[in-house]
């Protein structure tokens, strides 16, 4: 009898573990579902602000051909390919694909042509230019240092965002800023410029004779490039 009881206990134990693991999985799934429902049912301030882009997205859908290229600020450039069949000149998400640092810096600089390029600005836009390369490397080195300290080994000294990379990005951006922006329009076959005068009052496109005004409201101006 003792042998049978012991065997029965060994059978029950895995069952109890299986029930416990299944319960944790179910609770995790329910918690994830609740978080997702909460996320999609709530309206953020960003969502409200994005409604202002509706009329210009409608305009581009009606007046542009597939794959025409639009020059716009970062925020709107991330939305244009989602809501229209047009392409954009620059998006920070391009850093997730196969593109060189030089080309990313070049496009970033042209897309921020009227800005002041400083180390602080480049650092703020690090992920838009370099993707997650330096972020991932810094995270890896931090984890290594945790282990090194645990075993009494001196930690590795590193810069989360190397100053050399930052300085080179500033240098290249200023060099591009000194060039004529119209050369970029031709080189990259830009078809339209979308100017958000509220978000980017510093942009100065009004005096360019090669631009035709095709849309204007209280906030947005769209130019077609000749």
N, C-alpha and C positions, 0 to 999 in steps of 0.2 A: 504493500500500500504506500509506503514511504517513497518507493521508487516511482510509482505512478503519480503521486502528488508532486514530486520534484519535476517530472517531465511535463506535467500540466502547467506548472509555474513557468518553466522555460518557454512554453508555447505562448502563455499569456503576455510575458514580458515584451516580445517583439510586437505583439498586437497593441500593447499600450503605447509603445514608441511610435508605431504607425499612426495611431489615433492622435497622439500629441503633434506629430509632424503635420498631419493633414489639417488639424485644427489651426496650427500656425499659418499654413498656406491659405486657408480659407479666410482667416482674419486679415492677412496681408492683402489678399485680393479685394476684400470688402473695403478695406481702408483706402486702397488705391482707387477703387471705383468711386468712393465718396469724394476723394480729393479731385478726381477728374471732373465729376459732375459739378462740384463747387467751382472749379476753374472755368468751365464752359458756360455756366449759368450766371456768372458775375460779369459785370461790365466795368472795365478799368478806365482810368482817365485817358490812357493812350488810345483805347478803343473809341472813346468819344471824339477825341481829336482827329482820329483817322477818318471819321465820317466827312470831314471837310474835303478829303481828296476824291470823293465820289464824282463830282461833276467833271474833274479833269480826266479821271479814268474813263468816264463815258466818252469824253471828247476824243481821247486817243483811240478807243475802240472803234469809233465811227470814222476817224480821219487818217489813221495810219495803216500802212501795209505791214504784214507779218515781218518781223525781224528788223524793222527800222530801228535806228539807235537814238536813244533819248539821253540827254545830259541833264541830270537833276541832282538835288542834294542827297545825302546818304539815306535819310529816312524814306523819302519817296522812291528812291532807286530800288530799295528792297521790296516795294509793293508793286511797282509797274509790271514786272514779269509775271506776277501772280494774277493781276486783274486785266492785263492786256496781252496782245501777241507781240508786243515790242520788246526790244532788248535795251539794256542800259549801258552807259559808258563805264560805270564803276559801281562795284558793290563790295563791301568788306567780306562778304561770304565767298568771294572769288578766291580768297586765300586758302580755302579748303580744297581747291583743285590744283592741278599742276600748272603753276605760273611762277615765274622767277621773282625774286625780291625786287630786282630793278624795275620790272614791269609794274609790280604792285605799287611801288613808291611813285613811279611815273604817273600812273593813273590817279593815285591818291592826291598827288600834288596838283594835277590839273583839275581834279574835282573840288579841291579847296584852294583854287587859284587866287582868290581874293582874301585869303586868311593870312595870318602872321605865323610863319613856321618857326617854332621854338622847340627846345627839348621837351618842355612840359606838354606841348601839343602832341608831339609824336608819341610820347609815353601814354597819353590819354587814348590815343588811337592805335596802340600797339597791336591789338588783336585784329583790327581791320587791315593792317599792313602786313604783319608777320604771321597771322593765324595764331595757333596755340603752341608754336614751336618753343618759344622761350618760357611760356607758362608751364608747359609739360616738363621741360628740362629742369626748371626751378623746383617743381614739385618732386621730381625724381631725386634731386640732390638733397632736398629737405628730408625725405624718407631715409636716404643713405646716412645722413648726419644723425638721425635718431638712433640708428643701429650703431654707428661709430661711437657715439657718446655712451651707449649702453655697454660697449666693450672697452671703454676707456681710451678710444682712439680719437685723435684730434679731428674736428669736423672740417669739411671742405669749405673753403671760402669762395663765394660766388656772387655774381650780380644777377638779380632777378631779370633785369632787362639790361644787357651789356651797353655801357656808355658808348663804345665804339660803333655799335649798330645804330644807336640813337643819333649820334653825331653825323654819321654817313647819310642817314635818312634826311636829316635837316639840310645837309649840304646839297644833296640831289634835288630836294624839293625846292630850295631857293634858286638853284640853277634853272629848273624848269619854269619857275615863276617869272624869271627874267626874260623868258621867250614870249613870242606872240601867241596868244591862246588860239588865234585863228588857224595856225598851222596844225594844231591838234584836231580841230574840227575836220580839216581835210584828210589828215592822216588816218583818223579813226572813223571816217565817214559818218559823222554825227548828222542826224537829220533834223532834230528838234532840240530846243533848250526849254526846259521848264523851270521857271524862276518863282520860288516862293518868297515873295517880297516881305512877308512877315517874319519868316525864319532866317532869311539871308538878305537883309537890307543893304549889306555891303557889296553885293554883286553889282557890277556895272556894265550892263549890256545895252543900255539905251542908245548909245552913240555909234553902234556898229552898223555900217551901211549894208553889210552882207546879211542882215537879219530882217525877216518880214514878220510883223506882228500878226498872229493868226487867232489868238484868244487872249482875253483879258477880263478879269473880274476884280473884286475888291482886294484879293490876296494874290492870285496867281496870274502869271503872264507866260504865254507860250510863243516862242519864236520858231519860225522855220528858217533853216540855213540855206542860203542860195548856193 
